[in-house]
Amino acid sequence: MGAGHGHRLHFHGHSALHRAAAHHKVLALLGFMLVVVATPRGWWWAYLAEGVLLGGVVLASRVPLGFLARRMVVETPVLVFAALLPLIAHGERVDVLGLSLSRSGLEGAALLLVKATFGVVAGLTLAATTEPQALLAGLARLRLPHQLVQIAAFMVRYLDVVTDEMRRMRVAREARGFTARDPRHWGVLARSVGALFIRSYERGERVHLAMLARGYDGRIPLDLDRPQAPAVAPRGHGHAHGHAHEHAAAPVPALLTAPAEHA
């Protein structure tokens, strides 16, 4: 009962790291990354110690390594850049497997990979052990500007909504026999992106009006001292015709936590 419980980046568990306060974990992540970034070039023993520390935290979280590995695809652009760095960097050259590579580029690529990997693994571990709503409340407790916390809350909530909308549009295109194979099809994809933007903009207007109708005054309470009751019925229980009544009765925070199909 991991990936399917809550947000797709969160892994439901009962480790000490799961129980730790969200703002403490955010401060620990920030401190760890500051140390990693500040570690001088060539201090490989320090990078080894940081890697061992991070590995211990991952093991203590009891989050499956495969769960984290599948989500590390976000690091792909960094990997591509690191692979190109020895080829395009200047300085002393060395031959590796018949390729003339820059020595400074190789060292820079290694440092980039280590620091980026540490950052991605640490961030994924934080996300896997912290519910999104708890993380937002932790940011608020750290006195992050409330407007930024609200932006992050809506991003977390509606990223899944927009992604699901894109999936439905793709399924609709494929059901009509459309498959983008060459630049001639870019026009159709561009129109789909435009339609998605308009739908998202209109959804944002509807949500804003709904929040104003519920007394929104520029601040959204993020109370995690007690578990929040679900705003609507779970998926698959056959309440498709009750969406309007559920939205009318839901408080403002429910607009950030309701399932995607009700937005």
Buried (B, 14 or more C-beta within 10 A) or exposed (E): EBBEEEBEBBBBBEBEBBEBBBBEBBEBBEEBBEBBEEBEEEEEEBBEEBBEBBEEBBEEBBBBEEBBEEBEEEBEEBBEBBEEBBEEBEEEBEEEEEEEBBBBBBBBBBBBBBBBBBBBBBBBBBBBBBBBBBBBBBBBBBEBEBEEBBEBBBEBBBEBBBEBBEEEBBEEBEEEEBEBEEEEEEEEBEEBEEEBEEBBEEBEEEBEEBBEEBEBEEEBEBEBEEEEEEBBBEEEEEBEEEBEEBBEEBEBBBBBBBBBEBB
